Structures are given as C-alpha cells and as structure tokens.
Amino acid sequence: MAVKIRLTRIGRHKDPFFRIVAADSRYARDGRYIEQIGYFDPEKGVENAVIDEELALKWLALGATPSETVKAMFNRKGLNAKAVEAKKGK
C-alpha cells in the first residue's frame, strides 16, 4: 500500500478549505483516507495551516510520500528538517 500525504478539498463552491490527510494513493482525492493530519485555509495562508507535527512525523517515518504542495507546507513549517533529524537519530 503506497501512502501519500496530500490535501483533500472540502468547503463550498469558490470557498475552498483543505484537510491534510494520509491516504492510500489509489483512493480518490476527496475519498477515503487513513488519518487526518491537519487542515489548511488558503485565505489565511500557509503560516496559519494547522498541522499535527507528531502525526506528520510518524507518517513520514513510516515512508509516506508528501505531495508537492504538502512538501512545501512542511518545509515552511520546518517538519522536513525534523524528519531528517529523526532518521539520523535512529
């Protein structure tokens, strides 16, 4: 099972709101997911995205691959650096 960390869209027409989820790559974008990691409101910006760092690091350690958008969010929040440090610490 290939797990990806990606955005799933919720919200109304022309008023997007996204969940950050860990999902099997074979599932639909807005379909079933394994676990919710956080959420993101594009009107407020990436700085205000709420991400559970513990869950994000857990899924990265288990080998989940983030999408390009989520990877950029993780870089801005400093989670990719923490994941690399955790791998080196093992």
Chimera marker file (.cmm) of the C-alpha trace (Angstrom):
<marker_set name="trace">
<marker id="1" x="0.000" y="0.000" z="0.000" r="1" g="1" b="0" radius="0.5"/>
<marker id="2" x="1.533" y="3.313" z="-1.130" r="1" g="1" b="0" radius="0.5"/>
<marker id="3" x="0.614" y="6.000" z="1.386" r="1" g="1" b="0" radius="0.5"/>
<marker id="4" x="0.658" y="9.656" z="0.359" r="1" g="1" b="0" radius="0.5"/>
<marker id="5" x="0.224" y="12.748" z="2.482" r="1" g="1" b="0" radius="0.5"/>
<marker id="6" x="-1.948" y="15.092" z="0.451" r="1" g="1" b="0" radius="0.5"/>
<marker id="7" x="-4.737" y="17.651" z="0.507" r="1" g="1" b="0" radius="0.5"/>
<marker id="8" x="-8.386" y="16.740" z="0.257" r="1" g="1" b="0" radius="0.5"/>
<marker id="9" x="-10.811" y="19.507" z="-0.610" r="1" g="1" b="0" radius="0.5"/>
<marker id="10" x="-13.823" y="20.378" z="1.500" r="1" g="1" b="0" radius="0.5"/>
<marker id="11" x="-15.811" y="23.605" z="1.621" r="1" g="1" b="0" radius="0.5"/>
<marker id="12" x="-18.259" y="25.331" z="-0.644" r="1" g="1" b="0" radius="0.5"/>
<marker id="13" x="-18.082" y="26.344" z="-4.272" r="1" g="1" b="0" radius="0.5"/>
<marker id="14" x="-15.410" y="29.054" z="-4.712" r="1" g="1" b="0" radius="0.5"/>
<marker id="15" x="-14.636" y="28.884" z="-0.979" r="1" g="1" b="0" radius="0.5"/>
<marker id="16" x="-12.059" y="26.085" z="-0.662" r="1" g="1" b="0" radius="0.5"/>
<marker id="17" x="-10.864" y="24.546" z="2.569" r="1" g="1" b="0" radius="0.5"/>
<marker id="18" x="-8.480" y="21.604" z="2.715" r="1" g="1" b="0" radius="0.5"/>
<marker id="19" x="-7.699" y="18.739" z="5.069" r="1" g="1" b="0" radius="0.5"/>
<marker id="20" x="-4.167" y="17.363" z="5.167" r="1" g="1" b="0" radius="0.5"/>
<marker id="21" x="-4.543" y="13.595" z="5.212" r="1" g="1" b="0" radius="0.5"/>
<marker id="22" x="-2.599" y="10.365" z="4.921" r="1" g="1" b="0" radius="0.5"/>
<marker id="23" x="-4.314" y="8.281" z="2.256" r="1" g="1" b="0" radius="0.5"/>
<marker id="24" x="-3.695" y="5.279" z="0.051" r="1" g="1" b="0" radius="0.5"/>
<marker id="25" x="-2.580" y="6.635" z="-3.318" r="1" g="1" b="0" radius="0.5"/>
<marker id="26" x="-5.246" y="4.548" z="-5.085" r="1" g="1" b="0" radius="0.5"/>
<marker id="27" x="-8.121" y="6.350" z="-3.337" r="1" g="1" b="0" radius="0.5"/>
<marker id="28" x="-9.879" y="9.342" z="-4.889" r="1" g="1" b="0" radius="0.5"/>
<marker id="29" x="-8.668" y="12.821" z="-3.960" r="1" g="1" b="0" radius="0.5"/>
<marker id="30" x="-11.724" y="13.572" z="-1.843" r="1" g="1" b="0" radius="0.5"/>
<marker id="31" x="-12.414" y="9.961" z="-0.948" r="1" g="1" b="0" radius="0.5"/>
<marker id="32" x="-11.463" y="7.712" z="1.897" r="1" g="1" b="0" radius="0.5"/>
<marker id="33" x="-8.335" y="8.442" z="3.920" r="1" g="1" b="0" radius="0.5"/>
<marker id="34" x="-6.420" y="6.722" z="6.700" r="1" g="1" b="0" radius="0.5"/>
<marker id="35" x="-5.843" y="9.610" z="9.101" r="1" g="1" b="0" radius="0.5"/>
<marker id="36" x="-6.287" y="13.384" z="9.197" r="1" g="1" b="0" radius="0.5"/>
<marker id="37" x="-3.058" y="15.220" z="9.975" r="1" g="1" b="0" radius="0.5"/>
<marker id="38" x="-4.276" y="18.816" z="9.853" r="1" g="1" b="0" radius="0.5"/>
<marker id="39" x="-6.133" y="21.415" z="7.853" r="1" g="1" b="0" radius="0.5"/>
<marker id="40" x="-5.390" y="24.424" z="5.649" r="1" g="1" b="0" radius="0.5"/>
<marker id="41" x="-7.410" y="27.513" z="4.761" r="1" g="1" b="0" radius="0.5"/>
<marker id="42" x="-5.910" y="29.181" z="1.663" r="1" g="1" b="0" radius="0.5"/>
<marker id="43" x="-7.425" y="32.555" z="2.586" r="1" g="1" b="0" radius="0.5"/>
<marker id="44" x="-5.369" y="32.646" z="5.792" r="1" g="1" b="0" radius="0.5"/>
<marker id="45" x="-2.160" y="31.374" z="4.168" r="1" g="1" b="0" radius="0.5"/>
<marker id="46" x="0.289" y="28.574" z="4.800" r="1" g="1" b="0" radius="0.5"/>
<marker id="47" x="1.584" y="30.163" z="8.016" r="1" g="1" b="0" radius="0.5"/>
<marker id="48" x="-1.810" y="29.555" z="9.645" r="1" g="1" b="0" radius="0.5"/>
<marker id="49" x="-2.139" y="25.944" z="8.495" r="1" g="1" b="0" radius="0.5"/>
<marker id="50" x="-2.724" y="23.643" z="11.461" r="1" g="1" b="0" radius="0.5"/>
<marker id="51" x="-0.574" y="20.503" z="11.280" r="1" g="1" b="0" radius="0.5"/>
<marker id="52" x="-0.214" y="17.863" z="13.986" r="1" g="1" b="0" radius="0.5"/>
<marker id="53" x="3.589" y="17.545" z="13.952" r="1" g="1" b="0" radius="0.5"/>
<marker id="54" x="3.590" y="14.248" z="15.813" r="1" g="1" b="0" radius="0.5"/>
<marker id="55" x="1.295" y="12.574" z="13.266" r="1" g="1" b="0" radius="0.5"/>
<marker id="56" x="3.132" y="14.111" z="10.314" r="1" g="1" b="0" radius="0.5"/>
<marker id="57" x="6.500" y="12.864" z="11.574" r="1" g="1" b="0" radius="0.5"/>
<marker id="58" x="5.007" y="9.438" z="12.263" r="1" g="1" b="0" radius="0.5"/>
<marker id="59" x="3.742" y="9.075" z="8.690" r="1" g="1" b="0" radius="0.5"/>
<marker id="60" x="6.989" y="10.406" z="7.201" r="1" g="1" b="0" radius="0.5"/>
<marker id="61" x="8.928" y="7.863" z="9.291" r="1" g="1" b="0" radius="0.5"/>
<marker id="62" x="6.633" y="5.094" z="8.022" r="1" g="1" b="0" radius="0.5"/>
<marker id="63" x="7.525" y="6.042" z="4.450" r="1" g="1" b="0" radius="0.5"/>
<marker id="64" x="4.554" y="8.130" z="3.327" r="1" g="1" b="0" radius="0.5"/>
<marker id="65" x="5.406" y="10.470" z="0.463" r="1" g="1" b="0" radius="0.5"/>
<marker id="66" x="4.006" y="14.005" z="0.641" r="1" g="1" b="0" radius="0.5"/>
<marker id="67" x="2.547" y="15.689" z="-2.437" r="1" g="1" b="0" radius="0.5"/>
<marker id="68" x="4.388" y="18.729" z="-3.818" r="1" g="1" b="0" radius="0.5"/>
<marker id="69" x="2.012" y="21.147" z="-2.093" r="1" g="1" b="0" radius="0.5"/>
<marker id="70" x="2.216" y="19.381" z="1.259" r="1" g="1" b="0" radius="0.5"/>
<marker id="71" x="6.002" y="19.097" z="0.951" r="1" g="1" b="0" radius="0.5"/>
<marker id="72" x="6.196" y="22.888" z="0.501" r="1" g="1" b="0" radius="0.5"/>
<marker id="73" x="3.983" y="23.359" z="3.577" r="1" g="1" b="0" radius="0.5"/>
<marker id="74" x="6.161" y="21.027" z="5.607" r="1" g="1" b="0" radius="0.5"/>
<marker id="75" x="9.279" y="22.943" z="4.508" r="1" g="1" b="0" radius="0.5"/>
<marker id="76" x="7.760" y="26.254" z="5.627" r="1" g="1" b="0" radius="0.5"/>
<marker id="77" x="6.769" y="24.721" z="8.978" r="1" g="1" b="0" radius="0.5"/>
<marker id="78" x="10.187" y="23.024" z="9.424" r="1" g="1" b="0" radius="0.5"/>
<marker id="79" x="8.813" y="19.470" z="9.508" r="1" g="1" b="0" radius="0.5"/>
<marker id="80" x="11.061" y="18.078" z="6.758" r="1" g="1" b="0" radius="0.5"/>
<marker id="81" x="14.160" y="19.092" z="8.742" r="1" g="1" b="0" radius="0.5"/>
<marker id="82" x="12.749" y="17.412" z="11.870" r="1" g="1" b="0" radius="0.5"/>
<marker id="83" x="12.019" y="14.239" z="9.868" r="1" g="1" b="0" radius="0.5"/>
<marker id="84" x="15.598" y="14.135" z="8.557" r="1" g="1" b="0" radius="0.5"/>
<marker id="85" x="16.967" y="14.647" z="12.083" r="1" g="1" b="0" radius="0.5"/>
<marker id="86" x="14.762" y="11.836" z="13.377" r="1" g="1" b="0" radius="0.5"/>
<marker id="87" x="16.096" y="9.485" z="10.689" r="1" g="1" b="0" radius="0.5"/>
<marker id="88" x="19.698" y="10.363" z="11.546" r="1" g="1" b="0" radius="0.5"/>
<marker id="89" x="18.990" y="9.839" z="15.238" r="1" g="1" b="0" radius="0.5"/>
<marker id="90" x="17.941" y="6.218" z="14.700" r="1" g="1" b="0" radius="0.5"/>
<link id1="1" id2="2" r="1" g="1" b="0" radius="0.2"/>
<link id1="2" id2="3" r="1" g="1" b="0" radius="0.2"/>
<link id1="3" id2="4" r="1" g="1" b="0" radius="0.2"/>
<link id1="4" id2="5" r="1" g="1" b="0" radius="0.2"/>
<link id1="5" id2="6" r="1" g="1" b="0" radius="0.2"/>
<link id1="6" id2="7" r="1" g="1" b="0" radius="0.2"/>
<link id1="7" id2="8" r="1" g="1" b="0" radius="0.2"/>
<link id1="8" id2="9" r="1" g="1" b="0" radius="0.2"/>
<link id1="9" id2="10" r="1" g="1" b="0" radius="0.2"/>
<link id1="10" id2="11" r="1" g="1" b="0" radius="0.2"/>
<link id1="11" id2="12" r="1" g="1" b="0" radius="0.2"/>
<link id1="12" id2="13" r="1" g="1" b="0" radius="0.2"/>
<link id1="13" id2="14" r="1" g="1" b="0" radius="0.2"/>
<link id1="14" id2="15" r="1" g="1" b="0" radius="0.2"/>
<link id1="15" id2="16" r="1" g="1" b="0" radius="0.2"/>
<link id1="16" id2="17" r="1" g="1" b="0" radius="0.2"/>
<link id1="17" id2="18" r="1" g="1" b="0" radius="0.2"/>
<link id1="18" id2="19" r="1" g="1" b="0" radius="0.2"/>
<link id1="19" id2="20" r="1" g="1" b="0" radius="0.2"/>
<link id1="20" id2="21" r="1" g="1" b="0" radius="0.2"/>
<link id1="21" id2="22" r="1" g="1" b="0" radius="0.2"/>
<link id1="22" id2="23" r="1" g="1" b="0" radius="0.2"/>
<link id1="23" id2="24" r="1" g="1" b="0" radius="0.2"/>
<link id1="24" id2="25" r="1" g="1" b="0" radius="0.2"/>
<link id1="25" id2="26" r="1" g="1" b="0" radius="0.2"/>
<link id1="26" id2="27" r="1" g="1" b="0" radius="0.2"/>
<link id1="27" id2="28" r="1" g="1" b="0" radius="0.2"/>
<link id1="28" id2="29" r="1" g="1" b="0" radius="0.2"/>
<link id1="29" id2="30" r="1" g="1" b="0" radius="0.2"/>
<link id1="30" id2="31" r="1" g="1" b="0" radius="0.2"/>
<link id1="31" id2="32" r="1" g="1" b="0" radius="0.2"/>
<link id1="32" id2="33" r="1" g="1" b="0" radius="0.2"/>
<link id1="33" id2="34" r="1" g="1" b="0" radius="0.2"/>
<link id1="34" id2="35" r="1" g="1" b="0" radius="0.2"/>
<link id1="35" id2="36" r="1" g="1" b="0" radius="0.2"/>
<link id1="36" id2="37" r="1" g="1" b="0" radius="0.2"/>
<link id1="37" id2="38" r="1" g="1" b="0" radius="0.2"/>
<link id1="38" id2="39" r="1" g="1" b="0" radius="0.2"/>
<link id1="39" id2="40" r="1" g="1" b="0" radius="0.2"/>
<link id1="40" id2="41" r="1" g="1" b="0" radius="0.2"/>
<link id1="41" id2="42" r="1" g="1" b="0" radius="0.2"/>
<link id1="42" id2="43" r="1" g="1" b="0" radius="0.2"/>
<link id1="43" id2="44" r="1" g="1" b="0" radius="0.2"/>
<link id1="44" id2="45" r="1" g="1" b="0" radius="0.2"/>
<link id1="45" id2="46" r="1" g="1" b="0" radius="0.2"/>
<link id1="46" id2="47" r="1" g="1" b="0" radius="0.2"/>
<link id1="47" id2="48" r="1" g="1" b="0" radius="0.2"/>
<link id1="48" id2="49" r="1" g="1" b="0" radius="0.2"/>
<link id1="49" id2="50" r="1" g="1" b="0" radius="0.2"/>
<link id1="50" id2="51" r="1" g="1" b="0" radius="0.2"/>
<link id1="51" id2="52" r="1" g="1" b="0" radius="0.2"/>
<link id1="52" id2="53" r="1" g="1" b="0" radius="0.2"/>
<link id1="53" id2="54" r="1" g="1" b="0" radius="0.2"/>
<link id1="54" id2="55" r="1" g="1" b="0" radius="0.2"/>
<link id1="55" id2="56" r="1" g="1" b="0" radius="0.2"/>
<link id1="56" id2="57" r="1" g="1" b="0" radius="0.2"/>
<link id1="57" id2="58" r="1" g="1" b="0" radius="0.2"/>
<link id1="58" id2="59" r="1" g="1" b="0" radius="0.2"/>
<link id1="59" id2="60" r="1" g="1" b="0" radius="0.2"/>
<link id1="60" id2="61" r="1" g="1" b="0" radius="0.2"/>
<link id1="61" id2="62" r="1" g="1" b="0" radius="0.2"/>
<link id1="62" id2="63" r="1" g="1" b="0" radius="0.2"/>
<link id1="63" id2="64" r="1" g="1" b="0" radius="0.2"/>
<link id1="64" id2="65" r="1" g="1" b="0" radius="0.2"/>
<link id1="65" id2="66" r="1" g="1" b="0" radius="0.2"/>
<link id1="66" id2="67" r="1" g="1" b="0" radius="0.2"/>
<link id1="67" id2="68" r="1" g="1" b="0" radius="0.2"/>
<link id1="68" id2="69" r="1" g="1" b="0" radius="0.2"/>
<link id1="69" id2="70" r="1" g="1" b="0" radius="0.2"/>
<link id1="70" id2="71" r="1" g="1" b="0" radius="0.2"/>
<link id1="71" id2="72" r="1" g="1" b="0" radius="0.2"/>
<link id1="72" id2="73" r="1" g="1" b="0" radius="0.2"/>
<link id1="73" id2="74" r="1" g="1" b="0" radius="0.2"/>
<link id1="74" id2="75" r="1" g="1" b="0" radius="0.2"/>
<link id1="75" id2="76" r="1" g="1" b="0" radius="0.2"/>
<link id1="76" id2="77" r="1" g="1" b="0" radius="0.2"/>
<link id1="77" id2="78" r="1" g="1" b="0" radius="0.2"/>
<link id1="78" id2="79" r="1" g="1" b="0" radius="0.2"/>
<link id1="79" id2="80" r="1" g="1" b="0" radius="0.2"/>
<link id1="80" id2="81" r="1" g="1" b="0" radius="0.2"/>
<link id1="81" id2="82" r="1" g="1" b="0" radius="0.2"/>
<link id1="82" id2="83" r="1" g="1" b="0" radius="0.2"/>
<link id1="83" id2="84" r="1" g="1" b="0" radius="0.2"/>
<link id1="84" id2="85" r="1" g="1" b="0" radius="0.2"/>
<link id1="85" id2="86" r="1" g="1" b="0" radius="0.2"/>
<link id1="86" id2="87" r="1" g="1" b="0" radius="0.2"/>
<link id1="87" id2="88" r="1" g="1" b="0" radius="0.2"/>
<link id1="88" id2="89" r="1" g="1" b="0" radius="0.2"/>
<link id1="89" id2="90" r="1" g="1" b="0" radius="0.2"/>
</marker_set>
